[in-house]
Amino acid sequence: MPTVISPTVAPRTGAEPRSPGPVPHPAQGKTTEAGGGHPGGIYSAIISRNFPIIGVKEKTFEQLHKKCLEKKVLYLDPEFPPDETSLFYSQKFPIQFVWKRPPEICENPRFIIGGANRTDICQGDLGDCWFLAAIACLTLNERLLFRVIPHDQSFTENYAGIFHFQFWRYGDWVDVVIDDCLPTYNNQLVFTKSNHRNEFWSALLEKAYAKLHGSYEALKGGNTTEAMEDFTGGVTEFFEIKDAPSDMYKIMRKAIERGSLMGCSIDDGTNMTYGTSPSGLNMGELIARMVRNMDNSLLRDSDLDPRASDDRPSRTIVPVQYETRMACGLVKGHAYSVTGLEEALFKGEKVKLVRLRNPWGQVEWNGSWSDGWKDWSFVDKDEKARLQHQVTEDGEFWMSYDDFVYHFTKLEICNLTADALESDKLQTWTVSVNEGRWVRGCSAGGCRNFPDTFWTNPQYRLKLLEEDDDPDDSEVICSFLVALMQKNRRKDRKLGANLFTIGFAIYESLSPDARE
């Protein structure tokens, strides 16, 4: 079986290895990949003790829920209060938001309407497209989704203003409890919203994730795989598409078959993470610009009515922010979900297709195989039905694989561990978890530029004993993945912390006979 190296939690570490690969002394093996920082410098130092992810309380969600029902009060979260401290840490926001519970926003609030799906997610005015792209991928696997979003929640039965969500953090599943107060402006949700005005699961999930990291602002900018890991405990791969192997489409197909989650993006040339703002503009200024530019004359009276009813679509505003829209409809510096792969018959030839979704819920690809493509008339009716083709501005679209490779620059795949997989028919992974830390003067050996100390880095030996590819071919191959993870760097942004430059090297160990 394949072997996966996945993350773990260590009691004290600043830059946490999500299991470095086997690293003998450089003279003993052949390097296939390497990375790291200067020995003894800031990149390898332990900078602080890691505190708990969230405040640990004796009372569980069930106990808090029961207590609120008994006292006939709505829950108010003391750890993540509905005020500015939960919104931003780098600046005071120039516009006053009003925190409202869903029953104050509309007459018939629902947690989930007709099942949670990727069209329920529309990005608000926060630079967290990376997070929302991961949610869209998560909705493709119901078992994974409802591990993150427990079933026992409603705005009707036993409603007490309290909800909870579960995230994987460094080897453990953490239950995050929140109240349902959400930031609004003109009675509209400011951040993530559903396509249905009275559906709130996606907005509450975003709030729980913001609490996990300390504030909404902490979610600004990131990589899709970060959220995918937090949703699944999976291990991620990253591909530069221009340097991708020739069988990349096959890799993507196998990922879909394994139930893996996938995201992609187009490099904007700044090397920023998805949703980060250009130099000189902070998130507060960008959101304020969007809010001030809202044409209140276009708001329906019912939009301002706190008891507005019905489940009509919510008003969605494309964020005035960081990404750049191209003439083809794609957006640079923006995270997309990969939601499907198919081969379609067109004019007697098979065409490889990729289905993507923009978390804005609108702004789509306008080239070949897009919703409004003129040549859909040449596609067989049954083929259209199989591809679920429809002309609607929902942010989801098909494009050819050739166009995908031409335009997109990065692909991220989150491979699920055995306990996260939906079906025994899917290929499973064997998971090995290793704890580690870099300690200055002891195990912080730096990168290969420092041969005198490089060998002192943490080392892990891995044996691959079983073939996992086609047993009938001439190759004997066993696959494995290695990944690293740093702890709490997003949550500690308000303290000035950023991600360290870390990495690992993989060597082939010489056999005992070869050493003699």
C-alpha positions, 0 to 999 in steps of 0.5 A: 500500500502507498505510504503517506506522511501526515502531520502531527502536534508537538508540544513546543515548536515554532516551525513544525515539520509535517514529517520531513523525509528520511535525511541521512548524512548528505554523503550517504545518499542522493537528493531528490528534493531539499529546502530549509533555512539558515542554521541557528537563525530566525528560520530555525528558531523556536519563537514561542510556546504554542497555546491551545487552538481555542479556549478549552472549556469544561462544557461541550456544545451539547451542555451549552446548548442544553443550558441555553434552552433551560434558561430560554436565552440565546447563546453569546460567545464570550471567546469570539464576541460580536464586536471589532475584536473578532473582525480586524486586528491591524486597523480600526474599520471605518464603517460600523457593521451591525451584528445580527442573528439570522432571524433578525436578517430574514423571516425564515432562516434555514441552516441548510436548504435542500442539502449543502452544495457548491452553489451555496457559497458566494464570496463576500468582501473578505480575501478568503477565496482560498477558503471558499474554494476548499468548501466548494470541493468539500461539498462534493463529498457528503461524508466529509462535509458532515464531519465538518458540519454536524447534523444536529443544528437548526433554526427551528427545532431547539434553536438557541443561537449556538452552532458548532463545526469541527476542524482537523488541527495538527492531528486532532479534530477540534470542535469550535462552538460559536454564536450565530451573530453575523456582521451585516451592512444594510441588512446584508451579510458582509462576508460569505453568504449563500445563493439563497438569502435565508440559508446560513451554513456557509456564513456560520462555517466561515465564522467558526473558521475565523474564530479558530484563527482569531479573527476574520482578518486572519483569513485574508490570503492563503492557499486552498490546500491549507483549508483542505487539510483543516477540513479533512486531515489529508496530505497535499500536493502542489504542482506548477502546471508549466512543469507538470508531468505529461500525464497530469490529466491522468493524475487529476482523474485518479485524484477524483477517483480517490475522492481527493479535493482539488483547487487551482489558480492563475499566478498574478506575478506578485507571488502573493497568496490568494486574496492578499491585497496589493501594496498600500491597500489594507483589507479595511480600506478595500472593504470600505471602498466596496461598501461605500460604493454600494448603490443604496438606491438599488436595494429593494425595500425588503433588503432593508427589512429585518423581517424580509421573507422568502428564499430568493437569491441573495444579492452578490457583489463581486469583491472590490479587491485583490484579483485581476480579471482577464479578457477570457473571464478568468481571474488572476490571483484567485482560487478556483475549485476543481469540481469535475473531469470528463471526456466529451464527444465533439464532432467525432473526437473525444475532448478532455474537459475540466469543470471549475467553480469561482467562489464569487458565485459569478464571473466565469470563463467565456471561451470554448465549452463555457456556458454560452459557447456557440458550439454547444449546438454541435454537442449531442443532447445526451452528452449535454445532459451528462455534462449537466450543461446549463446557461446560468451565472453561478460561477461554475463552468467547463473548459477544455483541458488544453485551455486549463493548462494554458491559462492556469499556473498552479494545481493543488491536490489534497489526498485523503487519509484512510479514515476520511474516505467515503468508500472502501472501493477507493484506494486508501493510504497508510498514514505515518505521523511523526513529531519534530521540531527545530531547536537552535544549536541542536536540531536546526541544521539549516539547508544544504548550503550548510553541510557542517550542520545540515545532517543535524536536522530531524531524520526519519527512515521510511521503508516502502515494502509493497507495490501499489501500481499496476502489478502486470506492468514491468515497473515496481513502484510504491507511492508515498507523499511527504508534507510539512506543516507549521503551527498557528502561524495564521492565528499569530499574525496579529503578533507579527508572525509569518510563515517560516521558510522550511523544507525537507530533503529526501535521500535514497539510503544505501543498502547495508551491502553497499556500505561495506 
